[in-house]
Amino acid sequence: MVVDLTNPSDPFHLSFDHRFPGHPGNILVCILIINEMKSQLSDAEFITIVRQLAKHFAGEPFDLDSVKFEYWN
């Protein structure tokens, strides 16, 4: 994936994400659109949400109990 380094409003602009929201350190490189979508979710929560959405788009029900939203405020 090509990462934009010059235009901060580009969804593919370089961004940094806290692996666990609100905790210092443990920062990962990502792109802005993924960082915005991940918001206040841990890596595991975000991956679970994405997988649940994929299943939902394929016609299966979304499992609301699959994510604890531990860091959501």
mmCIF file of the N, C-alpha and C atoms, coordinates in Angstrom:
data_MODEL
# 
_entry.id   MODEL 
# 
loop_
_atom_site.group_PDB 
_atom_site.id 
_atom_site.type_symbol 
_atom_site.label_atom_id 
_atom_site.label_alt_id 
_atom_site.label_comp_id 
_atom_site.label_asym_id 
_atom_site.label_entity_id 
_atom_site.label_seq_id 
_atom_site.pdbx_PDB_ins_code 
_atom_site.Cartn_x 
_atom_site.Cartn_y 
_atom_site.Cartn_z 
_atom_site.occupancy 
_atom_site.B_iso_or_equiv 
_atom_site.pdbx_formal_charge 
_atom_site.auth_seq_id 
_atom_site.auth_comp_id 
_atom_site.auth_asym_id 
_atom_site.auth_atom_id 
_atom_site.pdbx_PDB_model_num 
ATOM 1   N N  . MET A 1 1  ? 0.847   -1.172  0.000  1.00 0.00 ? 1  MET A N  1 
ATOM 2   C CA . MET A 1 1  ? 0.000   0.000   0.000  1.00 0.00 ? 1  MET A CA 1 
ATOM 3   C C  . MET A 1 1  ? 0.893   1.236   0.000  1.00 0.00 ? 1  MET A C  1 
ATOM 4   N N  . VAL A 1 2  ? 0.553   2.195   -0.816 1.00 0.00 ? 2  VAL A N  1 
ATOM 5   C CA . VAL A 1 2  ? 1.313   3.444   -0.868 1.00 0.00 ? 2  VAL A CA 1 
ATOM 6   C C  . VAL A 1 2  ? 0.777   4.377   0.214  1.00 0.00 ? 2  VAL A C  1 
ATOM 7   N N  . VAL A 1 3  ? 1.670   4.899   1.026  1.00 0.00 ? 3  VAL A N  1 
ATOM 8   C CA . VAL A 1 3  ? 1.298   5.805   2.113  1.00 0.00 ? 3  VAL A CA 1 
ATOM 9   C C  . VAL A 1 3  ? 1.636   7.226   1.693  1.00 0.00 ? 3  VAL A C  1 
ATOM 10  N N  . ASP A 1 4  ? 0.662   8.131   1.881  1.00 0.00 ? 4  ASP A N  1 
ATOM 11  C CA . ASP A 1 4  ? 0.879   9.539   1.551  1.00 0.00 ? 4  ASP A CA 1 
ATOM 12  C C  . ASP A 1 4  ? 1.619   10.209  2.706  1.00 0.00 ? 4  ASP A C  1 
ATOM 13  N N  . LEU A 1 5  ? 2.683   10.913  2.376  1.00 0.00 ? 5  LEU A N  1 
ATOM 14  C CA . LEU A 1 5  ? 3.483   11.575  3.414  1.00 0.00 ? 5  LEU A CA 1 
ATOM 15  C C  . LEU A 1 5  ? 3.316   13.088  3.418  1.00 0.00 ? 5  LEU A C  1 
ATOM 16  N N  . THR A 1 6  ? 2.553   13.626  2.474  1.00 0.00 ? 6  THR A N  1 
ATOM 17  C CA . THR A 1 6  ? 2.502   15.084  2.335  1.00 0.00 ? 6  THR A CA 1 
ATOM 18  C C  . THR A 1 6  ? 1.137   15.702  2.604  1.00 0.00 ? 6  THR A C  1 
ATOM 19  N N  . ASN A 1 7  ? 0.054   14.991  2.343  1.00 0.00 ? 7  ASN A N  1 
ATOM 20  C CA . ASN A 1 7  ? -1.283  15.572  2.461  1.00 0.00 ? 7  ASN A CA 1 
ATOM 21  C C  . ASN A 1 7  ? -2.015  14.999  3.672  1.00 0.00 ? 7  ASN A C  1 
ATOM 22  N N  . PRO A 1 8  ? -2.085  15.754  4.784  1.00 0.00 ? 8  PRO A N  1 
ATOM 23  C CA . PRO A 1 8  ? -2.704  15.229  5.998  1.00 0.00 ? 8  PRO A CA 1 
ATOM 24  C C  . PRO A 1 8  ? -4.199  14.952  5.876  1.00 0.00 ? 8  PRO A C  1 
ATOM 25  N N  . SER A 1 9  ? -4.855  15.423  4.812  1.00 0.00 ? 9  SER A N  1 
ATOM 26  C CA . SER A 1 9  ? -6.281  15.148  4.651  1.00 0.00 ? 9  SER A CA 1 
ATOM 27  C C  . SER A 1 9  ? -6.530  13.923  3.764  1.00 0.00 ? 9  SER A C  1 
ATOM 28  N N  . ASP A 1 10 ? -5.470  13.322  3.242  1.00 0.00 ? 10 ASP A N  1 
ATOM 29  C CA . ASP A 1 10 ? -5.592  12.112  2.425  1.00 0.00 ? 10 ASP A CA 1 
ATOM 30  C C  . ASP A 1 10 ? -5.862  10.919  3.344  1.00 0.00 ? 10 ASP A C  1 
ATOM 31  N N  . PRO A 1 11 ? -6.857  10.061  3.043  1.00 0.00 ? 11 PRO A N  1 
ATOM 32  C CA . PRO A 1 11 ? -7.130  8.920   3.920  1.00 0.00 ? 11 PRO A CA 1 
ATOM 33  C C  . PRO A 1 11 ? -5.963  7.944   4.036  1.00 0.00 ? 11 PRO A C  1 
ATOM 34  N N  . PHE A 1 12 ? -5.017  8.001   3.086  1.00 0.00 ? 12 PHE A N  1 
ATOM 35  C CA . PHE A 1 12 ? -3.856  7.115   3.127  1.00 0.00 ? 12 PHE A CA 1 
ATOM 36  C C  . PHE A 1 12 ? -2.619  7.812   3.682  1.00 0.00 ? 12 PHE A C  1 
ATOM 37  N N  . HIS A 1 13 ? -2.837  8.944   4.373  1.00 0.00 ? 13 HIS A N  1 
ATOM 38  C CA . HIS A 1 13 ? -1.732  9.683   5.000  1.00 0.00 ? 13 HIS A CA 1 
ATOM 39  C C  . HIS A 1 13 ? -1.170  8.867   6.164  1.00 0.00 ? 13 HIS A C  1 
ATOM 40  N N  . LEU A 1 14 ? 0.131   8.977   6.363  1.00 0.00 ? 14 LEU A N  1 
ATOM 41  C CA . LEU A 1 14 ? 0.812   8.301   7.461  1.00 0.00 ? 14 LEU A CA 1 
ATOM 42  C C  . LEU A 1 14 ? 0.201   8.732   8.795  1.00 0.00 ? 14 LEU A C  1 
ATOM 43  N N  . SER A 1 15 ? -0.079  7.766   9.641  1.00 0.00 ? 15 SER A N  1 
ATOM 44  C CA . SER A 1 15 ? -0.656  8.033   10.954 1.00 0.00 ? 15 SER A CA 1 
ATOM 45  C C  . SER A 1 15 ? -0.011  7.086   11.965 1.00 0.00 ? 15 SER A C  1 
ATOM 46  N N  . PHE A 1 16 ? -0.162  7.408   13.211 1.00 0.00 ? 16 PHE A N  1 
ATOM 47  C CA . PHE A 1 16 ? 0.349   6.561   14.287 1.00 0.00 ? 16 PHE A CA 1 
ATOM 48  C C  . PHE A 1 16 ? -0.802  6.229   15.226 1.00 0.00 ? 16 PHE A C  1 
ATOM 49  N N  . ASP A 1 17 ? -0.879  5.002   15.642 1.00 0.00 ? 17 ASP A N  1 
ATOM 50  C CA . ASP A 1 17 ? -1.999  4.541   16.456 1.00 0.00 ? 17 ASP A CA 1 
ATOM 51  C C  . ASP A 1 17 ? -1.496  3.925   17.752 1.00 0.00 ? 17 ASP A C  1 
ATOM 52  N N  . HIS A 1 18 ? -2.188  4.247   18.855 1.00 0.00 ? 18 HIS A N  1 
ATOM 53  C CA . HIS A 1 18 ? -1.910  3.574   20.120 1.00 0.00 ? 18 HIS A CA 1 
ATOM 54  C C  . HIS A 1 18 ? -2.571  2.206   20.063 1.00 0.00 ? 18 HIS A C  1 
ATOM 55  N N  . ARG A 1 19 ? -1.800  1.186   20.285 1.00 0.00 ? 19 ARG A N  1 
ATOM 56  C CA . ARG A 1 19 ? -2.327  -0.179  20.237 1.00 0.00 ? 19 ARG A CA 1 
ATOM 57  C C  . ARG A 1 19 ? -3.457  -0.354  21.259 1.00 0.00 ? 19 ARG A C  1 
ATOM 58  N N  . PHE A 1 20 ? -3.314  0.275   22.413 1.00 0.00 ? 20 PHE A N  1 
ATOM 59  C CA . PHE A 1 20 ? -4.338  0.268   23.448 1.00 0.00 ? 20 PHE A CA 1 
ATOM 60  C C  . PHE A 1 20 ? -4.684  1.727   23.744 1.00 0.00 ? 20 PHE A C  1 
ATOM 61  N N  . PRO A 1 21 ? -5.876  2.182   23.362 1.00 0.00 ? 21 PRO A N  1 
ATOM 62  C CA . PRO A 1 21 ? -6.258  3.593   23.509 1.00 0.00 ? 21 PRO A CA 1 
ATOM 63  C C  . PRO A 1 21 ? -6.048  4.118   24.920 1.00 0.00 ? 21 PRO A C  1 
ATOM 64  N N  . GLY A 1 22 ? -5.490  5.313   25.001 1.00 0.00 ? 22 GLY A N  1 
ATOM 65  C CA . GLY A 1 22 ? -5.279  5.968   26.282 1.00 0.00 ? 22 GLY A CA 1 
ATOM 66  C C  . GLY A 1 22 ? -4.048  5.516   27.037 1.00 0.00 ? 22 GLY A C  1 
ATOM 67  N N  . HIS A 1 23 ? -3.299  4.558   26.496 1.00 0.00 ? 23 HIS A N  1 
ATOM 68  C CA . HIS A 1 23 ? -2.093  4.065   27.148 1.00 0.00 ? 23 HIS A CA 1 
ATOM 69  C C  . HIS A 1 23 ? -0.879  4.595   26.389 1.00 0.00 ? 23 HIS A C  1 
ATOM 70  N N  . PRO A 1 24 ? 0.061   5.200   27.086 1.00 0.00 ? 24 PRO A N  1 
ATOM 71  C CA . PRO A 1 24 ? 1.255   5.691   26.401 1.00 0.00 ? 24 PRO A CA 1 
ATOM 72  C C  . PRO A 1 24 ? 2.101   4.531   25.868 1.00 0.00 ? 24 PRO A C  1 
ATOM 73  N N  . GLY A 1 25 ? 2.840   4.817   24.832 1.00 0.00 ? 25 GLY A N  1 
ATOM 74  C CA . GLY A 1 25 ? 3.707   3.795   24.242 1.00 0.00 ? 25 GLY A CA 1 
ATOM 75  C C  . GLY A 1 25 ? 2.921   2.836   23.378 1.00 0.00 ? 25 GLY A C  1 
ATOM 76  N N  . ASN A 1 26 ? 3.592   1.771   22.945 1.00 0.00 ? 26 ASN A N  1 
ATOM 77  C CA . ASN A 1 26 ? 2.961   0.757   22.106 1.00 0.00 ? 26 ASN A CA 1 
ATOM 78  C C  . ASN A 1 26 ? 2.290   1.366   20.885 1.00 0.00 ? 26 ASN A C  1 
ATOM 79  N N  . ILE A 1 27 ? 3.028   2.219   20.178 1.00 0.00 ? 27 ILE A N  1 
ATOM 80  C CA . ILE A 1 27 ? 2.498   2.933   19.017 1.00 0.00 ? 27 ILE A CA 1 
ATOM 81  C C  . ILE A 1 27 ? 2.869   2.189   17.745 1.00 0.00 ? 27 ILE A C  1 
ATOM 82  N N  . LEU A 1 28 ? 1.896   2.101   16.836 1.00 0.00 ? 28 LEU A N  1 
ATOM 83  C CA . LEU A 1 28 ? 2.078   1.433   15.558 1.00 0.00 ? 28 LEU A CA 1 
ATOM 84  C C  . LEU A 1 28 ? 1.913   2.428   14.416 1.00 0.00 ? 28 LEU A C  1 
ATOM 85  N N  . VAL A 1 29 ? 2.574   2.154   13.318 1.00 0.00 ? 29 VAL A N  1 
ATOM 86  C CA . VAL A 1 29 ? 2.393   2.946   12.100 1.00 0.00 ? 29 VAL A CA 1 
ATOM 87  C C  . VAL A 1 29 ? 1.170   2.405   11.375 1.00 0.00 ? 29 VAL A C  1 
ATOM 88  N N  . CYS A 1 30 ? 0.315   3.298   10.900 1.00 0.00 ? 30 CYS A N  1 
ATOM 89  C CA . CYS A 1 30 ? -0.838  2.891   10.109 1.00 0.00 ? 30 CYS A CA 1 
ATOM 90  C C  . CYS A 1 30 ? -1.214  4.040   9.176  1.00 0.00 ? 30 CYS A C  1 
ATOM 91  N N  . ILE A 1 31 ? -2.342  3.914   8.513  1.00 0.00 ? 31 ILE A N  1 
ATOM 92  C CA . ILE A 1 31 ? -2.817  5.020   7.689  1.00 0.00 ? 31 ILE A CA 1 
ATOM 93  C C  . ILE A 1 31 ? -3.989  5.680   8.401  1.00 0.00 ? 31 ILE A C  1 
ATOM 94  N N  . LEU A 1 32 ? -4.230  6.920   8.053  1.00 0.00 ? 32 LEU A N  1 
ATOM 95  C CA . LEU A 1 32 ? -5.223  7.736   8.743  1.00 0.00 ? 32 LEU A CA 1 
ATOM 96  C C  . LEU A 1 32 ? -6.613  7.104   8.765  1.00 0.00 ? 32 LEU A C  1 
ATOM 97  N N  . ILE A 1 33 ? -7.086  6.575   7.645  1.00 0.00 ? 33 ILE A N  1 
ATOM 98  C CA . ILE A 1 33 ? -8.448  6.035   7.603  1.00 0.00 ? 33 ILE A CA 1 
ATOM 99  C C  . ILE A 1 33 ? -8.618  4.850   8.560  1.00 0.00 ? 33 ILE A C  1 
ATOM 100 N N  . ILE A 1 34 ? -7.610  3.999   8.670  1.00 0.00 ? 34 ILE A N  1 
ATOM 101 C CA . ILE A 1 34 ? -7.680  2.868   9.599  1.00 0.00 ? 34 ILE A CA 1 
ATOM 102 C C  . ILE A 1 34 ? -7.639  3.367   11.041 1.00 0.00 ? 34 ILE A C  1 
ATOM 103 N N  . ASN A 1 35 ? -6.788  4.351   11.315 1.00 0.00 ? 35 ASN A N  1 
ATOM 104 C CA . ASN A 1 35 ? -6.700  4.921   12.652 1.00 0.00 ? 35 ASN A CA 1 
ATOM 105 C C  . ASN A 1 35 ? -8.040  5.542   13.056 1.00 0.00 ? 35 ASN A C  1 
ATOM 106 N N  . GLU A 1 36 ? -8.678  6.241   12.125 1.00 0.00 ? 36 GLU A N  1 
ATOM 107 C CA . GLU A 1 36 ? -9.981  6.852   12.408 1.00 0.00 ? 36 GLU A CA 1 
ATOM 108 C C  . GLU A 1 36 ? -11.048 5.778   12.651 1.00 0.00 ? 36 GLU A C  1 
ATOM 109 N N  . MET A 1 37 ? -11.027 4.716   11.864 1.00 0.00 ? 37 MET A N  1 
ATOM 110 C CA . MET A 1 37 ? -12.011 3.646   12.035 1.00 0.00 ? 37 MET A CA 1 
ATOM 111 C C  . MET A 1 37 ? -11.784 2.897   13.346 1.00 0.00 ? 37 MET A C  1 
ATOM 112 N N  . LYS A 1 38 ? -10.526 2.696   13.708 1.00 0.00 ? 38 LYS A N  1 
ATOM 113 C CA . LYS A 1 38 ? -10.204 1.943   14.926 1.00 0.00 ? 38 LYS A CA 1 
ATOM 114 C C  . LYS A 1 38 ? -10.619 2.724   16.164 1.00 0.00 ? 38 LYS A C  1 
ATOM 115 N N  . SER A 1 39 ? -10.451 4.021   16.137 1.00 0.00 ? 39 SER A N  1 
ATOM 116 C CA . SER A 1 39 ? -10.870 4.928   17.197 1.00 0.00 ? 39 SER A CA 1 
ATOM 117 C C  . SER A 1 39 ? -10.426 4.453   18.575 1.00 0.00 ? 39 SER A C  1 
ATOM 118 N N  . GLN A 1 40 ? -11.369 4.111   19.442 1.00 0.00 ? 40 GLN A N  1 
ATOM 119 C CA . GLN A 1 40 ? -11.068 3.726   20.818 1.00 0.00 ? 40 GLN A CA 1 
ATOM 120 C C  . GLN A 1 40 ? -11.172 2.217   21.025 1.00 0.00 ? 40 GLN A C  1 
ATOM 121 N N  . LEU A 1 41 ? -10.734 1.473   20.022 1.00 0.00 ? 41 LEU A N  1 
ATOM 122 C CA . LEU A 1 41 ? -10.731 0.017   20.120 1.00 0.00 ? 41 LEU A CA 1 
ATOM 123 C C  . LEU A 1 41 ? -9.300  -0.490  20.216 1.00 0.00 ? 41 LEU A C  1 
ATOM 124 N N  . SER A 1 42 ? -9.104  -1.578  20.942 1.00 0.00 ? 42 SER A N  1 
ATOM 125 C CA . SER A 1 42 ? -7.795  -2.227  20.928 1.00 0.00 ? 42 SER A CA 1 
ATOM 126 C C  . SER A 1 42 ? -7.637  -2.926  19.580 1.00 0.00 ? 42 SER A C  1 
ATOM 127 N N  . ASP A 1 43 ? -6.438  -3.389  19.278 1.00 0.00 ? 43 ASP A N  1 
ATOM 128 C CA . ASP A 1 43 ? -6.213  -4.127  18.026 1.00 0.00 ? 43 ASP A CA 1 
ATOM 129 C C  . ASP A 1 43 ? -7.165  -5.315  17.921 1.00 0.00 ? 43 ASP A C  1 
ATOM 130 N N  . ALA A 1 44 ? -7.265  -6.091  18.993 1.00 0.00 ? 44 ALA A N  1 
ATOM 131 C CA . ALA A 1 44 ? -8.104  -7.288  18.980 1.00 0.00 ? 44 ALA A CA 1 
ATOM 132 C C  . ALA A 1 44 ? -9.574  -6.933  18.776 1.00 0.00 ? 44 ALA A C  1 
ATOM 133 N N  . GLU A 1 45 ? -10.036 -5.869  19.437 1.00 0.00 ? 45 GLU A N  1 
ATOM 134 C CA . GLU A 1 45 ? -11.428 -5.448  19.271 1.00 0.00 ? 45 GLU A CA 1 
ATOM 135 C C  . GLU A 1 45 ? -11.697 -5.004  17.839 1.00 0.00 ? 45 GLU A C  1 
ATOM 136 N N  . PHE A 1 46 ? -10.767 -4.244  17.272 1.00 0.00 ? 46 PHE A N  1 
ATOM 137 C CA . PHE A 1 46 ? -10.931 -3.758  15.899 1.00 0.00 ? 46 PHE A CA 1 
ATOM 138 C C  . PHE A 1 46 ? -11.001 -4.931  14.917 1.00 0.00 ? 46 PHE A C  1 
ATOM 139 N N  . ILE A 1 47 ? -10.108 -5.890  15.071 1.00 0.00 ? 47 ILE A N  1 
ATOM 140 C CA . ILE A 1 47 ? -10.093 -7.054  14.181 1.00 0.00 ? 47 ILE A CA 1 
ATOM 141 C C  . ILE A 1 47 ? -11.405 -7.829  14.320 1.00 0.00 ? 47 ILE A C  1 
ATOM 142 N N  . THR A 1 48 ? -11.893 -7.982  15.541 1.00 0.00 ? 48 THR A N  1 
ATOM 143 C CA . THR A 1 48 ? -13.158 -8.679  15.760 1.00 0.00 ? 48 THR A CA 1 
ATOM 144 C C  . THR A 1 48 ? -14.309 -7.947  15.073 1.00 0.00 ? 48 THR A C  1 
ATOM 145 N N  . ILE A 1 49 ? -14.352 -6.627  15.207 1.00 0.00 ? 49 ILE A N  1 
ATOM 146 C CA . ILE A 1 49 ? -15.410 -5.826  14.563 1.00 0.00 ? 49 ILE A CA 1 
ATOM 147 C C  . ILE A 1 49 ? -15.353 -5.998  13.051 1.00 0.00 ? 49 ILE A C  1 
ATOM 148 N N  . VAL A 1 50 ? -14.157 -5.920  12.464 1.00 0.00 ? 50 VAL A N  1 
ATOM 149 C CA . VAL A 1 50 ? -14.009 -6.066  11.013 1.00 0.00 ? 50 VAL A CA 1 
ATOM 150 C C  . VAL A 1 50 ? -14.491 -7.451  10.570 1.00 0.00 ? 50 VAL A C  1 
ATOM 151 N N  . ARG A 1 51 ? -14.122 -8.472  11.311 1.00 0.00 ? 51 ARG A N  1 
ATOM 152 C CA . ARG A 1 51 ? -14.563 -9.833  10.972 1.00 0.00 ? 51 ARG A CA 1 
ATOM 153 C C  . ARG A 1 51 ? -16.072 -9.982  11.101 1.00 0.00 ? 51 ARG A C  1 
ATOM 154 N N  . GLN A 1 52 ? -16.643 -9.403  12.152 1.00 0.00 ? 52 GLN A N  1 
ATOM 155 C CA . GLN A 1 52 ? -18.093 -9.462  12.332 1.00 0.00 ? 52 GLN A CA 1 
ATOM 156 C C  . GLN A 1 52 ? -18.813 -8.716  11.202 1.00 0.00 ? 52 GLN A C  1 
ATOM 157 N N  . LEU A 1 53 ? -18.268 -7.579  10.781 1.00 0.00 ? 53 LEU A N  1 
ATOM 158 C CA . LEU A 1 53 ? -18.871 -6.841  9.665  1.00 0.00 ? 53 LEU A CA 1 
ATOM 159 C C  . LEU A 1 53 ? -18.811 -7.644  8.377  1.00 0.00 ? 53 LEU A C  1 
ATOM 160 N N  . ALA A 1 54 ? -17.690 -8.323  8.134  1.00 0.00 ? 54 ALA A N  1 
ATOM 161 C CA . ALA A 1 54 ? -17.557 -9.146  6.929  1.00 0.00 ? 54 ALA A CA 1 
ATOM 162 C C  . ALA A 1 54 ? -18.617 -10.250 6.934  1.00 0.00 ? 54 ALA A C  1 
ATOM 163 N N  . LYS A 1 55 ? -18.818 -10.892 8.079  1.00 0.00 ? 55 LYS A N  1 
ATOM 164 C CA . LYS A 1 55 ? -19.842 -11.923 8.183  1.00 0.00 ? 55 LYS A CA 1 
ATOM 165 C C  . LYS A 1 55 ? -21.237 -11.329 7.956  1.00 0.00 ? 55 LYS A C  1 
ATOM 166 N N  . HIS A 1 56 ? -21.455 -10.142 8.532  1.00 0.00 ? 56 HIS A N  1 
ATOM 167 C CA . HIS A 1 56 ? -22.755 -9.476  8.385  1.00 0.00 ? 56 HIS A CA 1 
ATOM 168 C C  . HIS A 1 56 ? -23.038 -9.158  6.912  1.00 0.00 ? 56 HIS A C  1 
ATOM 169 N N  . PHE A 1 57 ? -22.037 -8.666  6.197  1.00 0.00 ? 57 PHE A N  1 
ATOM 170 C CA . PHE A 1 57 ? -22.216 -8.349  4.780  1.00 0.00 ? 57 PHE A CA 1 
ATOM 171 C C  . PHE A 1 57 ? -22.454 -9.610  3.945  1.00 0.00 ? 57 PHE A C  1 
ATOM 172 N N  . ALA A 1 58 ? -22.064 -10.765 4.477  1.00 0.00 ? 58 ALA A N  1 
ATOM 173 C CA . ALA A 1 58 ? -22.300 -12.041 3.789  1.00 0.00 ? 58 ALA A CA 1 
ATOM 174 C C  . ALA A 1 58 ? -23.645 -12.651 4.198  1.00 0.00 ? 58 ALA A C  1 
ATOM 175 N N  . GLY A 1 59 ? -24.403 -11.929 5.034  1.00 0.00 ? 59 GLY A N  1 
ATOM 176 C CA . GLY A 1 59 ? -25.737 -12.384 5.391  1.00 0.00 ? 59 GLY A CA 1 
ATOM 177 C C  . GLY A 1 59 ? -25.886 -12.978 6.773  1.00 0.00 ? 59 GLY A C  1 
ATOM 178 N N  . GLU A 1 60 ? -24.814 -13.076 7.527  1.00 0.00 ? 60 GLU A N  1 
ATOM 179 C CA . GLU A 1 60 ? -24.895 -13.626 8.887  1.00 0.00 ? 60 GLU A CA 1 
ATOM 180 C C  . GLU A 1 60 ? -25.201 -12.509 9.888  1.00 0.00 ? 60 GLU A C  1 
ATOM 181 N N  . PRO A 1 61 ? -25.783 -12.854 11.028 1.00 0.00 ? 61 PRO A N  1 
ATOM 182 C CA . PRO A 1 61 ? -26.056 -11.826 12.041 1.00 0.00 ? 61 PRO A CA 1 
ATOM 183 C C  . PRO A 1 61 ? -24.761 -11.328 12.689 1.00 0.00 ? 61 PRO A C  1 
ATOM 184 N N  . PHE A 1 62 ? -24.771 -10.073 13.092 1.00 0.00 ? 62 PHE A N  1 
ATOM 185 C CA . PHE A 1 62 ? -23.635 -9.470  13.789 1.00 0.00 ? 62 PHE A CA 1 
ATOM 186 C C  . PHE A 1 62 ? -23.713 -9.883  15.255 1.00 0.00 ? 62 PHE A C  1 
ATOM 187 N N  . ASP A 1 63 ? -22.639 -10.452 15.788 1.00 0.00 ? 63 ASP A N  1 
ATOM 188 C CA . ASP A 1 63 ? -22.586 -10.887 17.184 1.00 0.00 ? 63 ASP A CA 1 
ATOM 189 C C  . ASP A 1 63 ? -22.199 -9.702  18.063 1.00 0.00 ? 63 ASP A C  1 
ATOM 190 N N  . LEU A 1 64 ? -23.199 -9.067  18.668 1.00 0.00 ? 64 LEU A N  1 
ATOM 191 C CA . LEU A 1 64 ? -22.952 -7.886  19.503 1.00 0.00 ? 64 LEU A CA 1 
ATOM 192 C C  . LEU A 1 64 ? -22.122 -8.196  20.749 1.00 0.00 ? 64 LEU A C  1 
ATOM 193 N N  . ASP A 1 65 ? -22.130 -9.434  21.186 1.00 0.00 ? 65 ASP A N  1 
ATOM 194 C CA . ASP A 1 65 ? -21.382 -9.809  22.387 1.00 0.00 ? 65 ASP A CA 1 
ATOM 195 C C  . ASP A 1 65 ? -19.927 -10.168 22.094 1.00 0.00 ? 65 ASP A C  1 
ATOM 196 N N  . SER A 1 66 ? -19.492 -10.059 20.840 1.00 0.00 ? 66 SER A N  1 
ATOM 197 C CA . SER A 1 66 ? -18.137 -10.471 20.473 1.00 0.00 ? 66 SER A CA 1 
ATOM 198 C C  . SER A 1 66 ? -17.073 -9.443  20.867 1.00 0.00 ? 66 SER A C  1 
ATOM 199 N N  . VAL A 1 67 ? -17.489 -8.209  21.170 1.00 0.00 ? 67 VAL A N  1 
ATOM 200 C CA . VAL A 1 67 ? -16.537 -7.152  21.532 1.00 0.00 ? 67 VAL A CA 1 
ATOM 201 C C  . VAL A 1 67 ? -16.934 -6.567  22.877 1.00 0.00 ? 67 VAL A C  1 
ATOM 202 N N  . LYS A 1 68 ? -15.952 -6.376  23.742 1.00 0.00 ? 68 LYS A N  1 
ATOM 203 C CA . LYS A 1 68 ? -16.211 -5.864  25.093 1.00 0.00 ? 68 LYS A CA 1 
ATOM 204 C C  . LYS A 1 68 ? -16.162 -4.331  25.165 1.00 0.00 ? 68 LYS A C  1 
ATOM 205 N N  . PHE A 1 69 ? -15.559 -3.674  24.167 1.00 0.00 ? 69 PHE A N  1 
ATOM 206 C CA . PHE A 1 69 ? -15.396 -2.210  24.162 1.00 0.00 ? 69 PHE A CA 1 
ATOM 207 C C  . PHE A 1 69 ? -14.718 -1.732  25.452 1.00 0.00 ? 69 PHE A C  1 
ATOM 208 N N  . GLU A 1 70 ? -13.624 -2.398  25.779 1.00 0.00 ? 70 GLU A N  1 
ATOM 209 C CA . GLU A 1 70 ? -12.890 -2.137  27.026 1.00 0.00 ? 70 GLU A CA 1 
ATOM 210 C C  . GLU A 1 70 ? -12.368 -0.708  27.123 1.00 0.00 ? 70 GLU A C  1 
ATOM 211 N N  . TYR A 1 71 ? -11.961 -0.101  26.011 1.00 0.00 ? 71 TYR A N  1 
ATOM 212 C CA . TYR A 1 71 ? -11.331 1.226   26.035 1.00 0.00 ? 71 TYR A CA 1 
ATOM 213 C C  . TYR A 1 71 ? -12.281 2.331   25.605 1.00 0.00 ? 71 TYR A C  1 
ATOM 214 N N  . TRP A 1 72 ? -13.504 1.995   25.303 1.00 0.00 ? 72 TRP A N  1 
ATOM 215 C CA . TRP A 1 72 ? -14.465 2.968   24.793 1.00 0.00 ? 72 TRP A CA 1 
ATOM 216 C C  . TRP A 1 72 ? -14.913 3.883   25.928 1.00 0.00 ? 72 TRP A C  1 
ATOM 217 N N  . ASN A 1 73 ? -14.941 5.191   25.652 1.00 0.00 ? 73 ASN A N  1 
ATOM 218 C CA . ASN A 1 73 ? -15.457 6.118   26.668 1.00 0.00 ? 73 ASN A CA 1 
ATOM 219 C C  . ASN A 1 73 ? -16.334 7.162   26.053 1.00 0.00 ? 73 ASN A C  1 
# 
